[in-house]
Structure formats: structure tokens, C-alpha cells
Amino acid sequence: MTGPLCVGVIGTGWCGGIRAVASARSPLVGELHLADIRQERLAEVAELAGPAKSTEDWTELVANPAIDAIMVSATPETLHYPMAKAALEAGKHVLLEKPIALTLAEADELIALAESQRLKFTIGYSQRFNSKQAMIKRAIDDGTLGTVTSILLSRHITRSLGAKISARTPLSPAAMEATHDLDFAFWCLGDRRPVRVYSQNAWGVRRETLGSPDTQYLVVTMDDGVVVTVGAGMSLPPGYPNQSTTWIEVLGTDGAILADASHRDIVLNTVADGVRFPLSTMPGEYVDHVYAGPMERETTHFLEAVAYDRPVMVDPRLARVTMEVYLAADESAARGEAVAIRA
């Protein structure tokens, strides 16, 4: 691109608000446009980001010929496909929050649209931009661990956040939480591809209120025999930790990495609320002049990819593989047996 970017953000909620402010602070962005149907939230983010224009109609951003790139952060997740499709058809580069779509056919259509027009199209798997995950990827790529034999990831979020997610879209823990860890594992494993998945749900406090499992466990077999195990839960008690906790184990023939991302290193203890673990949100958050977490860097990476014509970190084709696995995991949990995945 020549000159500053003109960027649009559709959806100014939790993630969209972060991306809007990150874009506003980027020297690569000359003009910012925001869209959200909630007037109060739109005004709040506009106060922080100072956009050239704010609107309640997202189609205005798609129709604006000056906008180079659009970030789709809208909910519910049923909006992802139609919004991303419209933006790509209009020739915009697109960063789309996960999931890429609700069906594989929709995902294929979005990928084909982007490739046919040579547009940047990427999915918001922000966990790749965490320093601990980046170190694990480097240790695998540089041979420190030898040949990887297994990867285990355990991710849990609080029941309040889990209820918010499950109430807006009836998607499983595999689709909404394990998807981050599947993406990370497949990214680490390079050319290996999943061939089989077995999944099982664990039911508890969410059954009566949301009709959803508390936790979903997945065992994925790769084409060379590597085993990826993921547990994704949505029922941690309030405040422990504040939003999200993760544990990672990667074992290889020459070494292993155990990574604690449980966010227990900072403890806030007050009379009013008791113990809380701040800075434990998955996307991260602004702390005055600094940002703690991965989403700001992910947003900047996308802007750089558009401005300098660089590859995006998250290839949508790999996001499609991740989608195929969590859909198969849901099928496995329903059938009570392993499900084969097309190689």
C-alpha cells in the first residue's frame, strides 16, 4: 500500500474495542471508521479511538471505497460469514475473529474469495502472539525438543464469561475455546495434519442453565502419530483466575517444555472482592500506556501485513483445518466414538 491505511472495525465490543484503539494508535493508520449497533458502546470506543466516522450500519464501511482493510469483531458468530464475505467481495483485506465460519462450505467460500483477489485474509487466533507460545514454537522449529511426540493444552475460563459466550451462540467449548489451542498445536506441528479425533463432554453446572457441557476434552491423532490433547472448560468459579487459565506441555525426543499461563503471578486482594488475578484475560488489556496480552500485537501485525504486503501469521486454510477438527470433535462427543478426518 502507498500512504496511510484507511481501516474499518465492525463490532466495538471487547475485542473490537481493543482493535479499534490499537489501530488508532498505529502510525500505519491514517483514518479509522467504526460500526456497531449499540450506540452507547460505539460512543465509548469512539471517545478512545477518535474515528473519522462512527455508524450503526456496518454496510457503510463495506461500501466505502476509501477503506483498505476491515476487522470483523461482531457477535453473534453467525454474523462472521456474511460480514467477511461482503468485505472481501468489496475488495477489502479482512481480519476476522474466530470462528472463520459456521460451516466448512462457508469457510471455503471466504478463502476462495480472498485468494481470487489476492487479499489478506486472516483469523483472530491471538494466542499465537503470546510470548510463551512463541517460545514453544521456536523451540520446536529450531530442533531444541527433537521430534515432537505429544502436545497437551488445558484451557479454562470462568463460568461468567462462559455463560456470556454460550448465551449468544450455541457453539461447543471445542468451537469457542479449544479452537485456540488446536490452532496453536497445528501451527507448531507444521506440515503434519490431523487424521482422527475422539472427544467427550463433561457435564456439570452449565447443564441446567445453558444446556452446555462444562468441559470438552479432545484427543487428536496426527498423520505421523503425534498426539494432541486439549481440554477446554467454561466453568471456573468467579475470580479464579479472573478470566482465563492455561497449561501447556510439549514433549519431544530430546526435550520438553512445560508452560504455566495460569495468570497467578499477580494477586489483587481487596476487602470488597477478595482475591482476584488481574491481567488474565485471553485477548489482554490496556494498562495505562502499555498493553498486557496478545491482541494489540496481533492487530498491528495485520496492519503491517496489509501496509507492507507481508504474509499473515494465521493462514485461513489452517484455520479451516482447525474448524474441521472441532466439528469432528462435536460429532465424536455426540456419537461416543472416534471420528476420522480427511487427510
C-alpha positions in Angstrom: 0.0 0.0 0.0 1.1 3.6 -0.5 0.3 6.1 2.1 -1.6 5.6 5.5 -4.2 2.9 5.7 -7.9 3.6 6.0 -9.3 0.9 8.4 -12.7 -0.1 9.4 -13.7 -2.1 12.6 -17.1 -3.8 12.6 -18.2 -4.5 16.2 -16.7 -2.5 19.0 -17.3 -4.9 21.9 -14.5 -6.4 24.0 -12.2 -7.5 21.1 -13.4 -4.9 18.6 -12.7 -2.1 21.1 -9.1 -3.3 21.6 -8.6 -3.5 17.8 -10.0 0.0 17.3 -7.8 1.6 19.9 -4.7 -0.3 18.6 -5.5 0.9 15.1 -5.9 4.4 16.2 -2.6 4.3 17.9 -0.8 2.8 14.9 1.3 5.2 12.7 0.2 3.0 9.8 -3.4 4.1 10.1 -4.4 7.5 8.7 -8.2 7.1 9.1 -10.4 4.9 11.2 -14.1 4.0 10.8 -16.2 2.2 13.4 -19.6 0.4 13.2 -21.7 -1.0 16.0 -25.5 -1.3 16.6 -25.1 -0.3 20.3 -24.9 3.5 20.4 -23.6 3.7 23.9 -20.7 1.3 23.3 -19.9 2.9 19.9 -19.7 6.3 21.6 -17.4 4.9 24.3 -14.9 3.4 21.8 -15.1 6.5 19.6 -14.1 8.6 22.6 -11.0 6.4 23.0 -10.1 5.9 19.3 -11.2 9.2 17.6 -12.5 7.7 14.4 -13.2 9.8 11.3 -16.7 8.3 11.3 -18.9 6.1 13.5 -22.1 4.4 12.3 -24.7 1.9 13.3 -24.7 0.4 9.8 -21.8 -1.9 9.1 -22.6 -1.9 5.3 -21.4 1.7 5.1 -17.9 0.6 5.9 -18.0 -2.1 3.3 -19.4 0.3 0.7 -16.8 3.0 1.4 -14.2 2.8 -1.4 -11.6 4.6 0.7 -11.4 1.8 3.3 -8.5 -0.6 2.6 -9.0 -3.2 5.4 -11.8 -4.3 7.7 -11.7 -6.1 11.0 -14.8 -8.1 11.8 -15.3 -8.4 15.5 -19.1 -8.5 15.6 -21.2 -11.0 17.6 -23.0 -13.3 17.5 -20.8 -15.6 15.5 -23.5 -16.1 12.8 -22.5 -12.7 11.5 -18.9 -13.6 10.7 -19.6 -15.2 7.3 -21.9 -12.6 5.8 -19.8 -9.7 7.0 -16.5 -11.1 5.9 -18.0 -12.2 2.6 -19.3 -8.7 1.9 -16.0 -7.1 2.8 -13.9 -9.5 0.6 -16.3 -9.0 -2.3 -15.8 -5.3 -1.9 -12.0 -5.8 -2.2 -11.1 -5.2 1.4 -8.4 -7.0 3.3 -10.1 -8.8 6.3 -9.1 -9.8 9.8 -12.0 -12.0 11.1 -12.4 -13.1 14.7 -12.7 -16.8 15.2 -14.6 -18.9 14.2 -13.9 -18.5 10.5 -17.5 -19.6 9.7 -20.2 -21.9 11.0 -19.8 -24.4 8.1 -16.9 -25.7 6.1 -18.6 -24.6 2.9 -18.8 -21.0 4.2 -15.1 -21.2 5.1 -14.2 -22.5 1.7 -16.1 -19.7 0.0 -14.3 -17.0 2.1 -10.9 -18.5 1.4 -11.6 -18.7 -2.4 -12.8 -15.1 -2.4 -9.7 -13.8 -0.7 -7.3 -15.9 -2.9 -9.0 -14.9 -6.2 -8.5 -11.2 -5.4 -5.1 -11.6 -3.6 -6.5 -10.1 -0.5 -5.1 -10.5 3.0 -7.5 -12.7 5.0 -6.7 -13.9 8.5 -8.4 -15.3 11.5 -8.1 -13.9 15.1 -6.1 -16.6 16.8 -4.4 -14.1 19.1 -2.8 -16.8 21.3 0.0 -17.2 18.7 1.1 -13.7 19.8 1.7 -14.7 23.4 5.4 -14.8 24.3 5.2 -18.2 26.0 3.5 -19.8 22.9 6.0 -18.1 20.7 8.9 -19.6 22.7 7.4 -23.0 22.4 7.1 -22.6 18.6 10.7 -21.5 18.4 11.9 -24.5 20.4 10.1 -26.8 18.1 11.3 -25.1 14.9 15.0 -24.9 15.9 15.1 -28.5 17.0 15.6 -28.0 20.7 12.9 -30.5 21.5 13.9 -33.0 18.8 10.9 -34.6 17.2 7.7 -33.7 19.0 5.7 -36.7 20.2 2.8 -35.1 22.1 1.2 -31.8 22.9 -1.2 -31.2 25.8 -3.1 -28.0 26.4 -5.6 -27.2 29.2 -7.6 -24.0 29.0 -10.4 -22.9 31.3 -12.4 -19.7 31.6 -14.7 -18.5 34.3 -18.4 -19.5 34.3 -19.5 -15.9 34.0 -17.5 -15.5 30.8 -18.5 -18.9 29.6 -22.2 -18.1 30.2 -21.8 -14.9 28.1 -20.3 -16.8 25.2 -22.7 -19.7 25.3 -25.8 -17.4 25.6 -25.1 -15.6 22.4 -24.3 -18.6 20.1 -24.9 -22.3 20.7 -21.3 -23.4 20.0 -19.4 -26.0 22.0 -16.3 -25.5 24.2 -14.4 -27.1 21.3 -15.5 -24.5 18.8 -15.2 -21.5 21.2 -12.2 -22.3 23.4 -10.3 -25.4 22.3 -10.1 -23.8 18.9 -7.4 -21.5 20.1 -5.3 -24.5 21.3 -5.9 -26.6 18.3 -4.7 -23.7 16.1 -1.6 -23.3 18.2 -0.8 -27.0 18.2 -1.3 -27.4 14.4 0.8 -24.3 13.8 3.6 -25.8 15.9 3.4 -29.1 14.1 3.9 -27.6 10.6 3.0 -29.9 7.7 1.5 -32.7 9.9 -2.2 -33.0 9.6 -4.9 -34.4 11.9 -6.5 -37.8 10.8 -8.6 -38.8 13.8 -10.3 -37.2 16.9 -12.0 -38.6 19.9 -13.9 -36.2 22.1 -16.0 -36.4 25.3 -18.1 -33.8 27.2 -18.1 -33.4 31.0 -21.4 -32.1 32.3 -22.0 -30.0 35.4 -23.2 -26.6 36.5 -23.9 -25.4 32.9 -26.3 -28.2 32.0 -29.4 -26.7 33.7 -28.7 -23.1 32.9 -27.3 -23.2 29.4 -27.7 -26.8 28.2 -24.0 -26.9 27.6 -21.1 -29.0 28.9 -18.7 -27.6 31.5 -15.7 -29.0 29.7 -14.9 -30.7 26.5 -11.9 -33.0 26.0 -10.3 -33.8 22.7 -7.6 -36.4 21.7 -6.4 -35.7 18.2 -4.1 -38.1 16.3 -1.8 -36.6 13.6 -0.8 -38.3 10.4 2.6 -39.2 11.8 1.3 -40.5 15.2 1.8 -37.3 17.2 -1.0 -37.0 19.8 -2.6 -33.6 20.6 -4.7 -33.5 23.8 -6.9 -30.4 24.5 -9.2 -29.8 27.5 -11.4 -26.7 27.2 -13.6 -25.6 30.1 -16.1 -22.8 30.8 -17.0 -23.3 34.5 -14.2 -22.0 36.8 -15.6 -20.3 39.9 -15.6 -16.4 39.8 -12.3 -14.8 40.1 -10.0 -17.8 39.9 -8.4 -16.7 37.8 -10.2 -13.6 36.6 -11.0 -14.8 33.1 -8.6 -17.5 31.7 -6.0 -20.0 32.7 -3.8 -22.2 30.5 -1.3 -25.0 31.0 0.8 -26.3 28.1 3.1 -29.4 27.8 5.1 -30.2 24.7 7.2 -33.4 24.8 9.8 -34.3 22.2 12.5 -36.9 21.7 15.2 -34.5 23.0 13.4 -32.3 25.5 10.2 -30.9 26.9 8.6 -27.6 27.6 6.0 -27.1 30.4 4.4 -23.6 30.3 2.3 -22.2 33.1 0.0 -19.5 31.7 -2.4 -19.6 34.7 -2.0 -15.8 35.4 -1.4 -16.4 39.2 1.7 -14.2 39.2 -0.2 -11.1 40.2 -2.6 -11.3 43.1 -5.1 -8.5 43.9 -6.7 -8.9 47.3 -9.4 -6.5 48.5 -11.9 -6.4 51.3 -14.7 -5.9 48.8 -13.9 -8.7 46.3 -11.4 -11.0 47.9 -8.6 -12.5 45.8 -8.6 -11.7 42.1 -6.0 -12.4 39.4 -5.8 -9.4 37.1 -4.3 -9.3 33.6 -5.7 -12.8 33.0 -7.9 -12.1 30.0 -7.2 -14.0 26.8 -7.0 -11.0 24.5 -5.2 -8.9 27.1 -6.0 -5.3 28.2 -4.5 -1.8 28.2 -2.8 -0.8 31.5 -2.4 2.9 31.0 0.4 3.4 28.4 1.2 -0.3 27.9 -0.7 -3.3 26.7 -0.7 -6.7 28.6 -1.6 -9.5 26.3 -1.5 -10.6 22.6 -4.4 -8.8 20.8 -2.8 -5.4 20.3 0.3 -7.1 18.7 -2.0 -9.3 16.5 -3.8 -6.2 15.3 -0.6 -4.4 14.5 0.6 -7.5 12.6 -2.4 -7.4 10.4 -2.0 -3.7 9.7 1.7 -4.4 8.8 0.7 -7.3 6.5 -1.6 -5.0 4.6 0.7 -2.0 4.5 3.8 -3.8 3.5 2.3 -6.8 1.6 3.6 -9.3 4.1 2.1 -12.8 4.8 -0.4 -13.0 7.6 0.5 -15.1 10.6 -2.7 -17.2 10.6 -3.3 -18.8 7.2 -7.1 -19.2 6.8 -6.5 -22.6 5.3 -5.0 -23.8 8.6 -8.0 -22.2 10.4 -10.2 -24.3 8.2 -8.3 -27.4 9.3 -8.9 -26.3 12.9 -12.6 -25.9 12.2 -12.8 -29.4 10.6 -11.3 -30.9 13.8 -13.6 -29.2 16.3 -16.6 -30.0 14.1 -15.5 -33.6 14.1 -14.9 -33.4 17.9 -18.5 -32.4 18.4 -19.6 -35.3 16.2 -17.4 -37.6 18.2 -18.8 -36.4 21.5 -22.3 -36.9 20.3 -21.6 -40.4 18.9 -19.3 -41.6 21.6 -16.7 -42.8 19.2 -13.6 -41.6 17.3 -14.2 -39.8 14.0 -11.9 -39.9 11.0 -10.8 -36.6 9.5 -10.0 -36.2 5.8 -6.2 -36.1 5.4 
